[in-house]
Amino acid sequence: MFRFGVQLRSLRLPVRKALQVASELGARGVEIDLRHEIAPRELSQTGVRQFRKLLEDLNLKVCAATYPTRRGYYDSEDLDRRILATKEAIDCAYKLGAPVLTNHLGRVPAEETDPNFTLLRDVMSEIGRYAHQQGVFMTAKTGPESAADLNRLLDVLPDGLLGVEFDPGALIVNGFSARESLEALIKHVRHVRAKDGVRDLAIGRGIEVELGRGSADFPMLLAILDDAGYNGFLTVVRENPQSPRAEIEQSLEYLRQLVPHAE
């Protein structure tokens, strides 16, 4: 059974207030940013207990944590520090009860003989194993690269070591088919972002739009996910909302119309 979540950053509120609003809107999960909202190194054991108690009181759980890095994992500049910081985020995600930690990995090089591909493979093997040991899935956000490119990386990693956060809006904005991408990546999907987009021919690029008003065929995407046995969260994300609460509420209502028995 699908469950509905909300990205806290989309609400454009302080974390505590955003949690309250997410609960009021009927969400059961929240996505937390471990770079901009909660800093792993600053979160004490007492802070973890207080945060989890707040979640419990609001009938929420952390459905995903994200740790956006400034560079991809194939960029050797400051790479050791980036790996260490990602591991600290994994530890924090586990303490907060998040099943997945997500990030853009950086563009997957076109050739497996490219040294950057080898580096990316080795780094993601290390991070993926660490996450697995901590009880968290490291997941790659979709968007900048094709499903075929991402699959080339997934295919050279041990099965189940790295998952995928499926973001149909980001794929569409980058010129890819959401349906074809999901069909190609479905066995790796660990988290789903409910986000929409269109290609604007007038300006020559893709743009995010309100959920249900773009090119993503959500009834079809949800059917594919359901057939594959996905029973995780559909997390509403709005990157540039004009009216954050109203747009999140509208998105949740759209999903409830498609999946009336979801939590």
Phi, psi and omega per residue, in radians:
M1 nan 2.299 3.107
F2 -1.202 2.612 3.029
R3 -2.225 2.658 -3.043
F4 -1.827 2.346 3.098
G5 -2.233 3.005 3.137
V6 -2.388 2.336 2.998
Q7 -1.301 2.126 -3.081
L8 -1.051 -0.684 -3.109
R9 -1.045 -0.488 -3.126
S10 -1.132 -0.425 -3.105
L11 -1.424 -0.237 3.087
R12 0.959 0.807 -3.127
L13 -2.350 2.796 2.973
P14 -0.990 2.656 -2.993
V15 -0.953 -0.854 -3.085
R16 -1.066 -0.761 3.131
K17 -1.191 -0.670 3.119
A18 -1.092 -0.686 3.087
L19 -1.077 -0.737 3.137
Q20 -1.077 -0.791 -3.122
V21 -1.161 -0.732 3.116
A22 -1.010 -0.732 3.115
S23 -1.142 -0.739 3.141
E24 -1.096 -0.565 -3.135
L25 -1.399 -0.063 3.077
G26 1.564 0.180 3.079
A27 -1.222 2.689 3.097
R28 -1.981 -0.143 3.115
G29 -2.460 2.800 3.081
V30 -2.384 2.531 3.019
E31 -1.720 2.243 -3.074
I32 -2.015 2.408 3.119
D33 -1.613 2.034 -3.085
L34 -1.560 0.231 2.961
R35 -1.931 -0.757 -3.013
H36 -1.811 -0.316 -3.090
E37 -1.903 -0.781 3.110
I38 -2.326 2.156 3.124
A39 -1.608 2.059 -3.090
P40 -0.909 -0.707 -3.085
R41 -1.237 -0.308 -3.106
E42 -1.753 -0.003 -3.084
L43 -1.683 1.902 -3.129
S44 -1.399 2.972 3.085
Q45 -1.065 -0.664 3.084
T46 -1.113 -0.714 3.116
G47 -1.090 -0.684 3.102
V48 -1.099 -0.808 -3.136
R49 -1.078 -0.740 -3.129
Q50 -1.149 -0.708 -3.127
F51 -1.161 -0.755 -3.139
R52 -1.183 -0.569 3.071
K53 -1.170 -0.688 3.088
L54 -1.089 -0.768 3.090
L55 -1.029 -0.790 -3.137
E56 -1.060 -0.766 3.138
D57 -1.082 -0.540 -3.113
L58 -1.664 0.098 -3.127
N59 1.012 0.780 3.135
L60 -2.156 2.842 2.951
K61 -2.470 2.797 3.067
V62 -1.422 1.923 -3.092
C63 -1.481 -0.372 3.103
A64 -2.857 2.579 2.986
A65 -2.074 2.541 3.116
T66 -2.165 2.521 3.104
Y67 -2.320 1.522 -3.108
P68 -1.286 2.148 3.087
T69 -1.751 2.717 -3.089
R70 -1.314 -0.391 3.138
R71 -2.309 2.807 3.095
G72 -1.321 3.005 -3.068
Y73 -1.467 0.043 3.022
Y74 -1.745 -0.097 3.126
D75 -1.456 2.018 -3.028
S76 -1.270 -0.280 -3.135
E77 -1.189 2.150 -3.138
D78 1.001 0.468 -3.041
L79 -1.155 -0.714 -3.135
D80 -1.045 -0.713 3.121
R81 -1.166 -0.648 3.129
R82 -1.156 -0.710 3.113
I83 -1.128 -0.784 3.133
L84 -1.071 -0.781 -3.134
A85 -1.120 -0.637 3.100
T86 -1.155 -0.700 3.093
K87 -1.119 -0.664 3.079
E88 -1.119 -0.651 3.084
A89 -1.162 -0.650 3.076
I90 -1.076 -0.783 3.105
D91 -1.027 -0.764 -3.125
C92 -1.160 -0.725 3.112
A93 -1.013 -0.761 3.115
Y94 -1.064 -0.792 -3.116
K95 -1.095 -0.562 -3.126
L96 -1.520 -0.073 3.103
G97 1.526 0.266 -3.137
A98 -1.379 2.282 3.137
P99 -1.365 -0.388 -3.104
V100 -2.370 2.615 2.936
L101 -2.083 2.240 -3.051
T102 -2.051 2.664 3.076
N103 -2.894 2.717 2.935
H104 -1.302 2.244 -3.106
L105 -1.383 -0.325 -2.947
G106 1.762 2.780 -3.102
R107 -1.068 2.353 3.107
V108 -1.394 2.124 3.137
P109 -0.988 2.597 -3.029
A110 -1.198 -0.521 -3.065
E111 -2.027 2.371 3.132
E112 -1.201 -0.291 3.090
T113 -1.455 -0.140 3.111
D114 -1.166 2.265 3.120
P115 -0.969 -0.539 3.119
N116 -1.190 -0.572 3.079
F117 -1.161 -0.783 3.118
T118 -1.054 -0.750 3.126
L119 -1.117 -0.782 3.127
L120 -1.062 -0.764 3.111
R121 -1.031 -0.819 -3.089
D122 -1.170 -0.717 -3.132
V123 -1.169 -0.755 -3.134
M124 -1.220 -0.492 3.030
S125 -1.124 -0.783 -3.139
E126 -1.124 -0.841 -3.121
I127 -1.180 -0.722 -3.139
G128 -1.088 -0.723 3.113
R129 -1.139 -0.724 3.138
Y130 -1.089 -0.787 3.129
A131 -1.067 -0.760 3.139
H132 -1.043 -0.719 3.125
Q133 -1.123 -0.526 -3.120
Q134 -1.555 -0.059 3.137
G135 1.454 0.445 3.139
V136 -2.223 2.523 3.038
F137 -1.652 2.183 2.953
M138 -1.391 2.248 -3.092
T139 -2.251 2.507 3.122
A140 -1.632 2.256 3.061
K141 -1.258 2.428 3.030
T142 -1.490 2.769 3.079
G143 2.583 -1.254 -3.023
P144 -1.200 -0.473 -3.107
E145 -2.111 2.812 3.133
S146 -1.229 2.822 3.075
A147 -1.090 -0.596 3.130
A148 -1.119 -0.743 3.118
D149 -1.126 -0.785 3.136
L150 -1.122 -0.667 3.124
N151 -1.131 -0.559 3.101
R152 -1.077 -0.618 3.080
L153 -1.288 -0.793 -3.119
L154 -1.059 -0.591 -3.089
D155 -1.211 -0.409 -3.122
V156 -1.703 0.055 3.080
L157 -1.799 2.660 3.061
P158 -0.945 2.447 -3.072
D159 -0.972 2.247 3.082
G160 1.474 0.003 -3.084
L161 -1.333 -0.552 -3.130
L162 -2.288 2.267 3.119
G163 -1.817 -3.029 -3.102
V164 -2.262 2.375 2.913
E165 -1.731 1.966 -3.062
F166 -1.489 2.120 -3.112
D167 -2.200 1.646 -3.077
P168 -1.092 -0.651 -3.137
G169 -1.085 -0.780 -3.138
A170 -1.124 -0.659 3.116
L171 -1.122 -0.787 -3.135
I172 -1.110 -0.772 3.126
V173 -1.007 -0.590 -3.122
N174 -1.584 0.131 3.025
G175 1.573 0.294 -3.123
F176 -1.896 2.767 3.076
S177 -1.421 2.168 3.122
A178 -1.146 -0.733 -3.111
R179 -1.137 -0.861 -3.126
E180 -1.097 -0.648 3.123
S181 -1.151 -0.753 3.136
L182 -1.118 -0.747 3.128
E183 -1.065 -0.622 -3.128
A184 -1.319 -0.526 -3.008
L185 -1.891 0.001 -2.907
I186 -0.928 -0.658 -3.076
K187 -1.218 -0.247 -3.119
H188 -1.780 -0.101 -2.995
V189 -1.237 2.168 3.137
R190 -2.030 -0.308 3.138
H191 -2.706 2.577 -3.107
V192 -2.223 2.254 3.011
R193 -1.642 2.262 3.078
A194 -1.578 1.603 -3.095
K195 -2.498 2.533 -3.041
D196 -2.142 2.861 3.139
G197 -2.874 2.909 3.072
V198 -2.455 2.800 2.974
R199 -1.646 2.045 3.137
D200 -1.602 1.817 -3.079
L201 -1.169 -0.470 -3.106
A202 -1.175 -0.598 -3.122
I203 -1.877 -0.060 3.033
G204 1.277 0.482 3.109
R205 -2.716 2.997 3.118
G206 -1.591 2.649 3.105
I207 -2.391 2.603 3.048
E208 -1.334 2.492 3.072
V209 -2.352 2.986 -3.137
E210 -1.059 2.556 -3.104
L211 -0.989 2.255 3.131
G212 1.598 -0.102 -3.118
R213 -1.953 0.144 -3.127
G214 -1.956 -2.704 -3.065
S215 -1.559 -0.174 -3.119
A216 -1.274 2.141 3.104
D217 -1.514 1.483 -3.032
F218 -1.128 -0.674 3.063
P219 -0.975 -0.735 3.123
M220 -1.195 -0.775 -3.130
L221 -1.078 -0.737 3.138
L222 -1.170 -0.604 3.103
A223 -1.139 -0.714 3.113
I224 -1.114 -0.778 3.126
L225 -1.097 -0.745 -3.119
D226 -1.139 -0.758 3.128
D227 -1.082 -0.540 -3.128
A228 -1.474 -0.037 3.112
G229 1.474 0.257 3.109
Y230 -1.226 2.192 -3.133
N231 -2.278 0.528 -3.118
G232 -1.644 -2.708 -3.048
F233 -1.565 2.558 2.889
L234 -1.886 1.855 -2.988
T235 -1.788 2.033 -3.111
V236 -1.232 2.280 -3.139
V237 -2.323 2.297 2.985
R238 -2.244 2.015 -3.050
E239 -1.276 -0.695 -3.080
N240 -2.356 1.131 -3.091
P241 -1.264 2.465 3.027
Q242 -1.458 -0.656 3.112
S243 -2.280 1.456 -2.947
P244 -0.880 -0.954 -3.070
R245 -1.101 -0.785 -3.109
A246 -1.103 -0.694 -3.114
E247 -1.250 -0.655 3.077
I248 -1.154 -0.747 3.129
E249 -1.080 -0.735 3.121
Q250 -1.102 -0.711 3.131
S251 -1.132 -0.746 3.120
L252 -1.113 -0.675 3.128
E253 -1.152 -0.677 3.087
Y254 -1.042 -0.788 3.135
L255 -1.150 -0.666 3.136
R256 -1.135 -0.560 3.088
Q257 -1.195 -0.582 3.120
L258 -1.375 -0.620 -3.090
V259 -2.260 1.333 -3.019
P260 -1.115 -0.351 -3.094
H261 -1.795 0.182 3.112
A262 -1.282 2.860 -3.133
E263 -1.537 nan nan
